[in-house]
Amino acid sequence: MFHGTVMDYSETPESLRPTDSYAAVSYSAVNTALRDSQVFSSKFYDSTIGIFMGPTILAMDGTMHRAHRNLVATAFKPQSLRRWEPEIVRPICDALIDEFAVRGSADLIREFTFEFPTRVIARLLGLPERDLPFFRKAAVAIINYANKVPRALQASEELKEYFLGHIEQRRSDPADDIIGDLATAEIDGEKLTDRAIYSFLRLLLPAGLETTYRSSGNLLYLLLTHPDQFDRIQQRHDLIPQAVEEGLRYETPLTMVQRAVTEDTELDGVAIPGGAVLDLCLGSANRDEARWERPEEFDIFRTHTPHISFTAGAHTCLGLHLARMETRVAMECLLNRLTGFTLLPEGDPHIFGQPFRSPNTLRVTFDVIA
């Protein structure tokens, strides 16, 4: 575990600037901190991204977190996932492939991995497709809050007004979608407030877009640059789920989350004072040589050992099953329709970025399966 991450916060509001900061890099340290929300608290997010999203389960701990999480988790119940795959996810992926298959070439980031999660989350929320550009731009603005605070605040307000209209509509005319579920949900006999609902939706929008589009882009890049493994997957589609897991481990789409240290403590033998900010480096933890053999190699055939890309403990990602299903279905649709992929050097395709990582472009040529 290393102390002292140097960053320039001169353009960041004072409330968003960390004071004493530490970084947990081993799997053991990251896992321990994620599972102890009393000492390593998520309330830190109230004074950072919470300024733009409002009160969400991201920054809640204890009883309040459990109550709200259980309530919104009903929107992601297993029977819903089983229905969403054939009714929503697979048709969206196939429709996108229809748009570029006849050309024999495509940018798989711009035309596929960036598009399908956006369209899926829009359908799950019951939002009209014509609004895709609006809420996609707003979601990106909120994620980049540290760089452009005024734009993030504006996007937050725009999404609030946008979602309020849909919440009111669902209350007067219930619908079978996530907003409809939240508008009628109750905690201890009381319905969720409008603020609680639109705050959760402001969280769900970027969470549902960013990590899935980046993890699927990462996986495609890794397979395209490891053709022997890609060949095996094209021959055996049943290998796709384990490839998804290895992609998430090897190139974690969100490399870091943060916690506030509530009291003097010790982690991996390092003393940490109360009041410090702790960076939990998921990407580093997923390449811990104490947990994986050859951690710096991408190998879809390695013995499965659970990674920590969806975090752990009480704040484990609520949409992890949806994200896995979306990426698996996207890969199945591509490989059912196309073959003979060749990655082109145009645009210098590579994985980069912190804390979000993914390629910006993946120009490929391919053959259409008759």
Secondary structure as GFF3:
##gff-version 3
##sequence-region A 1 370
A	DSSP	beta_strand	2	3	.	.	.	ID=ss1
A	DSSP	three_ten_helix	14	16	.	.	.	ID=ss2
A	DSSP	beta_strand	21	24	.	.	.	ID=ss3
A	DSSP	alpha_helix	27	34	.	.	.	ID=ss4
A	DSSP	beta_strand	40	41	.	.	.	ID=ss5
A	DSSP	three_ten_helix	42	47	.	.	.	ID=ss6
A	DSSP	alpha_helix	50	53	.	.	.	ID=ss7
A	DSSP	three_ten_helix	57	59	.	.	.	ID=ss8
A	DSSP	alpha_helix	62	73	.	.	.	ID=ss9
A	DSSP	three_ten_helix	74	76	.	.	.	ID=ss10
A	DSSP	alpha_helix	78	84	.	.	.	ID=ss11
A	DSSP	pi_helix	85	89	.	.	.	ID=ss12
A	DSSP	alpha_helix	90	101	.	.	.	ID=ss13
A	DSSP	beta_strand	105	107	.	.	.	ID=ss14
A	DSSP	alpha_helix	108	108	.	.	.	ID=ss15
A	DSSP	pi_helix	109	113	.	.	.	ID=ss16
A	DSSP	alpha_helix	116	125	.	.	.	ID=ss17
A	DSSP	three_ten_helix	129	131	.	.	.	ID=ss18
A	DSSP	alpha_helix	132	143	.	.	.	ID=ss19
A	DSSP	alpha_helix	149	172	.	.	.	ID=ss20
A	DSSP	alpha_helix	178	184	.	.	.	ID=ss21
A	DSSP	beta_strand	186	187	.	.	.	ID=ss22
A	DSSP	beta_strand	190	191	.	.	.	ID=ss23
A	DSSP	alpha_helix	194	224	.	.	.	ID=ss24
A	DSSP	alpha_helix	227	235	.	.	.	ID=ss25
A	DSSP	three_ten_helix	237	239	.	.	.	ID=ss26
A	DSSP	alpha_helix	240	250	.	.	.	ID=ss27
A	DSSP	beta_strand	256	261	.	.	.	ID=ss28
A	DSSP	beta_strand	265	267	.	.	.	ID=ss29
A	DSSP	beta_strand	270	272	.	.	.	ID=ss30
A	DSSP	beta_strand	277	281	.	.	.	ID=ss31
A	DSSP	alpha_helix	282	285	.	.	.	ID=ss32
A	DSSP	three_ten_helix	313	315	.	.	.	ID=ss33
A	DSSP	alpha_helix	320	337	.	.	.	ID=ss34
A	DSSP	beta_strand	338	343	.	.	.	ID=ss35
A	DSSP	beta_strand	363	368	.	.	.	ID=ss36
###
